[in-house]
Amino acid sequence: MLPVMSFVRNFQQLSSSQRHAFVACFLGWTLDSLDFFLLIFCVKAIAADFHTLPSAVMGAVFLTQAFRPVGAVVFGMLADRYGRRPVLILNILSFSVIELACAFAPSLHVLLGLRALFGFAMGGEWGVGAALAFETLPKEGRGTFSGILQEGYALGSILASAAFALFFHAIGWRGLFVLGASPALLVLYVQARVEESPVWLAGAERRAVPHAGPVIPQHLREFLPTFLFLVVLMTAFMSFSHGTQDLYPTFLAVHMGLSPQTVGLIGVLYGLGSIAGGIAFGALSERWGRKPAIIAAALLSIPVIPLYAYGHTAAALGAGAVLMQFMVQGAWGVVPAYLTELSPAPVRATAPGLAYQLGGLITSWNGVLQAKVAERWGNYPAVLAATVVIVALALAGLAALGHEAKGRDLTA
């Protein structure tokens, strides 16, 4: 309750423009996540429709993750050049239209191509939204806001879970993708209520001054080692989240034989656990620092493995999934603030998002690899358990090597 009360108190102290910017960025990431997770929950149905194996459909997840860095670069550079707000609008429209097109894919190959395009659009939203949010918000309570913002991803998972449980039998996977085009309506809110980042506006005059050529400033050259470290760190983060989430609905449906309603309900529950974890550890990062909060959440996931992967009932598996995602998204709740604080202003819409999405690219085959190994061994629990141990230890070790930047002035 204390992290929630802290967020409410900080949110009430924001100006109207700050509130609208935060809400828009939170909803943008939420609805982007919704569109991503709709496919995750429909893997079994899509495989049956196209007469193939679930591992083949998981190739769509690989393509989405593989093209996200391209979107991060393109949309991030546009946002650094033309402003956060107009590019966020373009980004939301792009992934909404592509999601709608997925509903009419006539074959698996077409669907795979569309999910690659979806990855391009999805790749831009996080970096642009995080830059707009944290350049608008005050530095006080930044960790708490980070925890809430990142858990838009978990809320999107909850919405996808609920939609799958409630509507799948009535409208099928294609109807769910039509429903997934609804984020386009968010553009109206951004257009009417959200103002441009004050940090970006303050630098507009300096950016308008012509210069001799494409000289890389000294502070950006000095940032390169930190950027490369962030790519490695985000590789571990992506393995932590996707390694515990992407195969899990398939494990519940195929290995455990649970119904779509039960799988959807468990998805909603562990989504709620994710949000709680992100809020809790985001707030704790304001007290402990960003690094200790990440390390604690990563290591605390390991004792949850017996319930998460080896529970014998739906109730046990549900409890394990809730606790696992509490820890996984607890670590993730620190990420938006941490990456933003470590990135210099001229590339703040590009660098964090690119590091984030390159981590996704490097780990993009994880879901396919997990599915193939589980199909070959017939042992989903062992694959899930091994993944948690390896990536949790790797993430904790990498976080310990990083710099601490809590409370850094983003206007500098």
C-alpha positions in Angstrom: 0.0 0.0 0.0 2.9 2.4 0.7 4.2 2.5 -2.9 0.6 3.1 -4.2 0.1 5.9 -1.6 3.5 7.4 -2.7 2.4 7.4 -6.3 -1.0 8.9 -5.6 0.6 11.7 -3.5 3.2 12.4 -6.2 0.6 12.3 -9.0 -1.6 14.8 -7.2 1.3 17.2 -7.0 1.8 17.2 -10.8 0.6 20.0 -13.1 -2.2 19.3 -15.6 0.3 19.0 -18.5 2.5 16.6 -16.5 -0.4 14.4 -15.7 -1.6 14.2 -19.3 1.9 13.4 -20.6 2.3 10.6 -18.1 -1.2 9.1 -18.7 -0.6 9.2 -22.5 2.7 7.5 -22.3 1.4 4.9 -19.9 -1.6 4.1 -22.1 0.6 4.0 -25.2 2.8 1.3 -23.7 -0.2 -0.5 -22.3 -2.0 -0.8 -25.6 1.3 -1.6 -27.4 1.7 -4.5 -25.0 -1.9 -5.6 -25.5 -1.4 -6.0 -29.2 1.9 -8.0 -28.6 0.3 -10.4 -26.0 -2.8 -11.1 -28.0 -0.7 -13.2 -30.3 1.1 -14.9 -27.3 -2.3 -16.1 -26.0 -3.5 -17.3 -29.5 -0.4 -19.4 -30.5 -2.2 -22.7 -30.1 -5.3 -21.5 -32.1 -3.2 -19.9 -34.9 -1.1 -23.1 -35.2 -4.3 -25.1 -35.5 -5.7 -22.7 -38.1 -2.6 -22.8 -40.3 -1.9 -26.6 -39.6 1.5 -26.1 -38.1 3.3 -26.5 -34.7 3.2 -23.8 -32.0 7.0 -23.4 -32.4 6.4 -22.2 -36.0 3.9 -19.6 -34.8 6.4 -18.5 -32.1 8.5 -17.4 -35.1 6.2 -14.3 -35.2 7.4 -13.4 -31.7 11.0 -13.7 -33.0 10.3 -11.4 -35.9 8.5 -8.8 -33.7 11.5 -8.7 -31.4 14.0 -8.7 -34.3 12.5 -5.6 -35.9 12.0 -3.6 -32.7 15.5 -2.1 -32.8 14.9 -0.8 -36.3 11.8 1.0 -35.1 13.6 2.3 -32.0 16.3 3.9 -34.2 13.9 5.4 -36.8 11.2 6.7 -34.4 13.8 7.7 -31.8 15.7 9.8 -34.3 12.5 11.4 -35.6 11.5 12.2 -32.0 14.9 13.7 -31.2 14.7 15.8 -34.4 11.0 16.7 -34.6 9.7 16.3 -31.1 8.3 13.6 -28.9 4.6 14.3 -29.2 4.1 14.1 -33.0 6.2 11.0 -33.3 4.3 9.3 -30.5 1.1 9.9 -32.4 2.6 8.4 -35.6 3.9 5.5 -33.6 0.5 4.6 -32.1 -1.3 4.9 -35.4 1.3 2.6 -37.0 1.1 -0.3 -34.7 -2.7 -0.1 -34.5 -3.1 -0.3 -38.3 -0.7 -3.2 -38.5 -2.5 -5.1 -35.7 -5.8 -4.7 -37.7 -4.1 -6.1 -40.8 -3.0 -9.2 -38.9 -6.7 -10.2 -38.4 -6.9 -10.7 -42.2 -3.7 -12.7 -42.8 -4.5 -15.5 -45.2 -1.4 -17.6 -44.3 1.2 -18.0 -41.7 3.8 -16.4 -44.0 1.8 -13.2 -44.3 1.1 -13.1 -40.6 4.9 -13.5 -40.0 5.6 -10.5 -42.3 2.9 -8.4 -40.6 4.4 -9.2 -37.1 7.8 -8.0 -38.4 6.2 -4.7 -39.3 4.4 -4.7 -36.0 7.8 -5.1 -34.3 9.1 -2.0 -36.2 6.2 0.1 -34.9 6.4 -1.4 -31.4 10.1 -0.7 -31.2 9.6 3.1 -31.3 6.9 3.5 -28.6 8.9 2.8 -25.5 11.8 5.1 -26.1 9.7 8.0 -27.3 7.1 7.6 -24.6 9.8 7.3 -21.8 11.6 10.4 -23.1 8.4 12.4 -23.2 7.3 11.3 -19.7 10.5 11.7 -17.8 11.5 15.0 -19.5 8.1 16.3 -18.4 7.9 14.9 -14.9 9.8 16.2 -11.9 12.8 14.2 -10.6 11.2 13.7 -7.2 9.4 10.4 -7.2 10.9 9.4 -10.6 11.4 5.8 -9.4 7.8 5.4 -8.4 6.6 6.9 -11.8 9.1 4.5 -13.5 7.5 1.5 -11.8 4.0 2.6 -12.9 5.0 3.5 -16.4 6.8 0.2 -17.1 3.8 -1.8 -15.8 1.7 -0.5 -18.6 3.3 -3.6 -20.2 1.8 -5.8 -17.5 -1.6 -4.1 -17.8 -1.5 -4.8 -21.5 -0.9 -8.4 -20.7 -3.9 -8.4 -18.3 -6.1 -6.9 -21.0 -4.9 -9.5 -23.5 -5.6 -12.2 -21.0 -9.1 -10.9 -20.2 -9.9 -10.5 -23.9 -8.7 -14.1 -24.6 -10.7 -15.5 -21.7 -13.9 -13.6 -22.5 -14.1 -13.3 -26.2 -11.9 -16.0 -27.8 -14.8 -18.6 -28.1 -17.0 -16.0 -29.7 -14.8 -14.1 -32.1 -11.6 -16.3 -32.4 -8.1 -15.1 -32.8 -8.9 -13.0 -35.8 -11.6 -11.1 -33.9 -9.2 -10.5 -31.1 -6.7 -8.8 -33.5 -9.6 -6.6 -34.8 -10.2 -5.6 -31.1 -6.4 -4.9 -30.8 -6.7 -2.0 -33.3 -8.5 0.1 -30.7 -5.3 1.9 -29.5 -5.7 4.2 -32.5 -8.3 6.0 -30.5 -5.6 7.1 -28.0 -4.3 9.4 -30.7 -7.3 11.7 -30.2 -6.3 12.1 -26.5 -2.6 12.8 -27.3 -3.6 15.3 -29.9 -6.0 17.2 -27.6 -4.3 17.0 -24.2 -0.6 16.3 -24.4 2.0 19.0 -24.7 5.6 18.7 -26.1 8.5 17.9 -23.8 9.8 21.1 -22.1 13.3 19.7 -22.3 13.0 19.1 -26.0 11.5 22.6 -26.5 14.3 24.2 -24.5 16.9 22.7 -26.9 15.0 23.5 -30.1 16.9 26.8 -30.6 20.3 25.2 -30.2 19.3 22.4 -32.6 18.2 25.0 -35.2 21.7 26.5 -35.3 23.6 25.2 -38.4 26.9 23.4 -37.9 29.8 22.5 -40.1 29.1 18.7 -40.3 28.2 15.5 -38.6 30.6 16.0 -35.6 29.8 13.7 -32.7 30.0 15.7 -29.4 32.5 14.6 -26.9 29.8 13.7 -24.3 28.2 11.3 -26.8 31.5 9.6 -27.5 32.0 9.2 -23.8 28.5 7.7 -23.5 29.3 4.8 -26.0 30.7 2.4 -23.3 27.6 3.0 -21.1 25.3 2.4 -24.1 27.0 -0.9 -24.9 26.7 -1.9 -21.3 23.0 -1.0 -21.4 22.5 -3.2 -24.4 24.0 -6.2 -22.5 21.9 -5.4 -19.5 18.7 -5.2 -21.5 19.6 -8.5 -23.1 19.4 -10.0 -19.6 16.2 -8.1 -18.8 14.5 -9.3 -22.0 15.5 -12.9 -21.3 14.1 -12.5 -17.8 10.7 -11.2 -19.0 10.2 -13.1 -22.3 11.8 -16.2 -20.9 9.2 -16.4 -18.1 6.2 -15.1 -20.1 6.1 -16.0 -23.7 6.0 -19.8 -23.4 3.9 -19.8 -20.2 0.4 -19.7 -21.8 1.4 -22.5 -24.2 2.8 -24.5 -21.3 -0.5 -24.1 -19.4 -2.6 -25.1 -22.5 -0.4 -27.8 -24.0 1.5 -29.4 -21.1 -1.1 -28.9 -18.4 -4.2 -29.1 -20.6 -5.9 -26.1 -19.0 -8.9 -24.4 -20.8 -8.7 -21.0 -22.4 -10.7 -19.5 -19.6 -8.3 -20.9 -17.0 -5.3 -19.8 -18.9 -6.8 -16.3 -19.4 -7.6 -16.1 -15.7 -4.1 -17.0 -14.7 -2.8 -14.5 -17.1 -4.9 -11.8 -15.5 -3.7 -12.8 -12.0 0.0 -12.8 -12.9 -0.5 -9.5 -14.7 -1.8 -8.0 -11.5 1.2 -9.4 -9.7 3.4 -7.8 -12.3 1.9 -4.4 -11.7 2.3 -4.8 -7.9 5.9 -5.7 -8.3 6.7 -2.8 -10.6 5.2 -0.3 -8.3 6.8 -1.8 -5.2 10.4 -2.1 -6.5 10.1 1.2 -8.4 9.3 2.9 -5.2 12.0 1.0 -3.3 14.5 2.2 -5.9 13.9 5.7 -4.6 15.2 4.5 -1.2 17.7 1.8 -2.1 18.9 3.1 -5.5 18.3 1.6 -8.9 20.9 -1.1 -8.8 20.0 -2.7 -5.4 16.3 -2.8 -6.3 17.1 -4.7 -9.6 19.4 -7.2 -7.9 16.9 -7.9 -5.1 14.0 -8.6 -7.5 16.1 -10.8 -9.8 17.4 -13.0 -7.0 14.1 -13.4 -5.3 12.6 -15.0 -8.4 14.6 -18.2 -7.9 12.8 -19.5 -4.8 9.5 -19.2 -6.7 10.5 -21.8 -9.3 8.8 -24.9 -7.6 5.4 -23.3 -7.7 5.8 -21.5 -11.0 7.0 -24.5 -13.1 6.2 -27.6 -11.1 2.8 -26.8 -9.5 0.4 -29.7 -9.9 -2.9 -27.7 -9.9 -4.1 -24.6 -11.6 -4.2 -22.8 -8.2 -0.6 -23.6 -7.5 0.6 -22.6 -10.9 -1.4 -19.4 -10.7 0.2 -18.5 -7.3 3.6 -19.3 -8.7 3.0 -17.2 -11.8 1.9 -14.3 -9.7 4.9 -14.4 -7.5 7.3 -14.9 -10.4 5.9 -11.9 -12.3 6.0 -9.8 -9.2 9.7 -10.3 -9.1 10.3 -10.1 -12.9 8.4 -6.9 -13.3 9.7 -5.6 -10.0 13.1 -5.6 -11.6 11.7 -4.1 -14.8 9.9 -1.3 -12.9 13.2 0.4 -12.4 14.2 0.3 -16.1 12.5 3.4 -17.6 14.0 5.7 -14.9 17.4 4.0 -14.9 17.9 4.1 -18.7 16.6 7.7 -19.0 18.9 8.9 -16.2 21.9 7.3 -17.9 21.3 8.8 -21.3 22.3 12.3 -22.5 19.5 14.7 -23.7 20.4 14.8 -27.4 19.8 11.1 -27.8 17.3 10.5 -25.0 14.5 9.3 -27.3 16.9 7.1 -29.3 19.5 5.6 -27.0 17.3 4.1 -24.2 14.8 2.7 -26.7 17.6 1.3 -28.9 19.3 -0.4 -26.0 16.0 -1.7 -24.9 15.1 -3.1 -28.3 18.6 -4.4 -29.1 18.3 -6.5 -26.0 15.1 -7.8 -27.5 16.8 -8.6 -30.8 19.6 -10.5 -29.2 17.1 -12.6 -27.2 14.5 -12.8 -30.1 15.0 -16.6 -30.6 14.5 -17.4 -27.0 10.8 -18.2 -27.3 11.3 -20.4 -30.4 14.2 -22.1 -28.7 12.2 -22.7 -25.5 9.3 -24.1 -27.5 11.5 -26.4 -29.7 13.4 -27.8 -26.7 10.1 -28.3 -24.7 8.5 -30.1 -27.7 11.6 -32.3 -28.2 12.0 -33.2 -24.5 8.3 -33.1 -23.7 9.3 -31.2 -20.5 8.1 -27.7 -20.4 8.7 -27.3 -16.6 12.4 -28.0 -16.9 12.8 -25.5 -19.7 11.0 -22.8 -17.7 13.0 -23.5 -14.5 16.4 -23.5 -16.2 15.6 -20.2 -17.9 14.7 -18.5 -14.6 17.9 -19.6 -12.8 20.3 -18.7 -15.6 18.8 -15.2 -16.5 18.1 -14.2 -12.8 21.8 -14.8 -11.9 23.0 -13.1 -15.0 20.8 -10.0 -14.5 21.8 -9.6 -10.9 25.5 -9.9 -11.8 25.3 -7.3 -14.6 23.3 -4.9 -12.5 26.0 -5.0 -9.8 28.5 -3.9 -12.4 26.5 -0.8 -13.6 26.6 2.9 -12.6 24.1 4.4 -10.1 22.3 7.5 -11.5 19.3 8.0 -9.2 18.0 11.5 -9.3 20.1 12.8 -12.2 19.1 16.2 -13.6 17.6 15.6 -17.0 17.8 19.2 -18.0 21.6 19.3 -17.7 
